[in-house]
Amino acid sequence: MATGTGFHSVQLVEAGFDVVSADGSAEMLAKAFENGRRRGHILRTIQSDWRWLNRDVHGRFDAIVCLGNSFTHLFSENDRRKALAEFYSALNHDGVLILDQRNYDAIMDHGYSSKHTFYYCGDNVEVRPEHVDEGLARFQYTFPDHSVYHLNMYPLRKAYVRRLMREVGFQRIETYGDFKETYKETEPDFFIHVAEKQYREACA
Ligand SMILES: C[S@@+](CC[C@H](N)C(=O)[O-])C[C@H]1O[C@@H](n2cnc3c(N)ncnc32)[C@H](O)[C@@H]1O
């Protein structure tokens, strides 16, 4: 999901996975396809909105990967629930959803700072929040040619995303902080949720 420019698709294909690349934007899929082609891969692309994924995508998958702080683009709770339910449904019975998000809790509760350890958008791109409250995180991106872009995102709290995942049926959710299992809540720039579909009966 959220193929974007195809960075993760290419990495996954090169790691040997059988990958289908989905995105709601035909323009992004065209970019991803071209980026894949330049690296010698033919990406299998599908244009689909997460909210009605199973209308367009009929297979079942071992993993659904939604990275790059993409889930933050949904502004209504109904849409977030629907998208997660569609991801759940597109998974095999023992499949996993891997979804990441910015650490908005730290930004909202303690202000913005970034170590830029794992995620960045190039060495010369400056990112800073312009406005943050419980309903909107607006970021400004300044590029080396001085062009400036603004992005409105929904500030997802970590516990909220985990709760929604549980409510749509995911059984076990592990949340890593910048890829580490243990961390201080305020430290990571990004959280990575790994949500398992497999139902495990509770031991008596
Ligand atoms: C931040 S970009 C993804 C970047 C990419 N995953 C990466 O990490 O390099 C977010 C992508 O999500 C897609 N997107 C946003 N909302 C969507 C939706 N409701 N359904 C499908 N794709 C959506 C956008 O078209 C965009 O390509």
The ligand as an SDF file (V2000), in Angstrom:
LIG
                    3D

 27 29  0  0  0  0  0  0  0  0999 V2000
    4.0170    9.3600    1.8340 C   0  0  0  0  0  0  0  0  0  0  0  0
    3.5850    8.6590    0.3220 S   0  0  0  0  0  0  0  0  0  0  0  0
    4.2380    7.0350    0.3750 C   0  0  0  0  0  0  0  0  0  0  0  0
    5.6610    6.9450    0.3050 C   0  0  0  0  0  0  0  0  0  0  0  0
    6.2770    5.5720    0.2260 C   0  0  0  0  0  0  0  0  0  0  0  0
    5.5340    4.5210    0.9170 N   0  0  0  0  0  0  0  0  0  0  0  0
    7.6490    5.7240    0.8300 C   0  0  0  0  0  0  0  0  0  0  0  0
    7.7960    5.4710    2.0350 O   0  0  0  0  0  0  0  0  0  0  0  0
    8.5510    6.1270    0.1040 O   0  0  0  0  0  0  0  0  0  0  0  0
    1.8780    8.2940    0.5600 C   0  0  0  0  0  0  0  0  0  0  0  0
    1.2320    7.5710   -0.6030 C   0  0  0  0  0  0  0  0  0  0  0  0
   -0.0350    7.1140   -0.1540 O   0  0  0  0  0  0  0  0  0  0  0  0
   -0.9620    7.2480   -1.2040 C   0  0  0  0  0  0  0  0  0  0  0  0
   -2.2930    7.3510   -0.6080 N   0  0  0  0  0  0  0  0  0  0  0  0
   -2.7460    8.3040    0.2420 C   0  0  0  0  0  0  0  0  0  0  0  0
   -4.0240    8.0610    0.5820 N   0  0  0  0  0  0  0  0  0  0  0  0
   -4.3830    6.9140   -0.0690 C   0  0  0  0  0  0  0  0  0  0  0  0
   -5.5830    6.1440   -0.1090 C   0  0  0  0  0  0  0  0  0  0  0  0
   -6.6690    6.4940    0.5790 N   0  0  0  0  0  0  0  0  0  0  0  0
   -5.5820    5.0250   -0.8670 N   0  0  0  0  0  0  0  0  0  0  0  0
   -4.4910    4.6550   -1.5710 C   0  0  0  0  0  0  0  0  0  0  0  0
   -3.3190    5.3390   -1.5630 N   0  0  0  0  0  0  0  0  0  0  0  0
   -3.2820    6.4660   -0.8310 C   0  0  0  0  0  0  0  0  0  0  0  0
   -0.5210    8.5110   -1.9400 C   0  0  0  0  0  0  0  0  0  0  0  0
   -0.9820    8.5040   -3.2660 O   0  0  0  0  0  0  0  0  0  0  0  0
    1.0000    8.4490   -1.8190 C   0  0  0  0  0  0  0  0  0  0  0  0
    1.5900    7.8550   -2.9640 O   0  0  0  0  0  0  0  0  0  0  0  0
  1  2  1  0
  2  3  1  0
  2 10  1  0
  3  4  1  0
  4  5  1  0
  5  6  1  0
  5  7  1  0
  7  8  2  0
  7  9  1  0
 10 11  1  0
 11 12  1  0
 11 26  1  0
 12 13  1  0
 13 14  1  0
 13 24  1  0
 14 15  1  0
 14 23  1  0
 15 16  2  0
 16 17  1  0
 17 18  1  0
 17 23  2  0
 18 19  1  0
 18 20  2  0
 20 21  1  0
 21 22  2  0
 22 23  1  0
 24 25  1  0
 24 26  1  0
 26 27  1  0
M  CHG  2   2   1   9  -1
M  END
$$$$
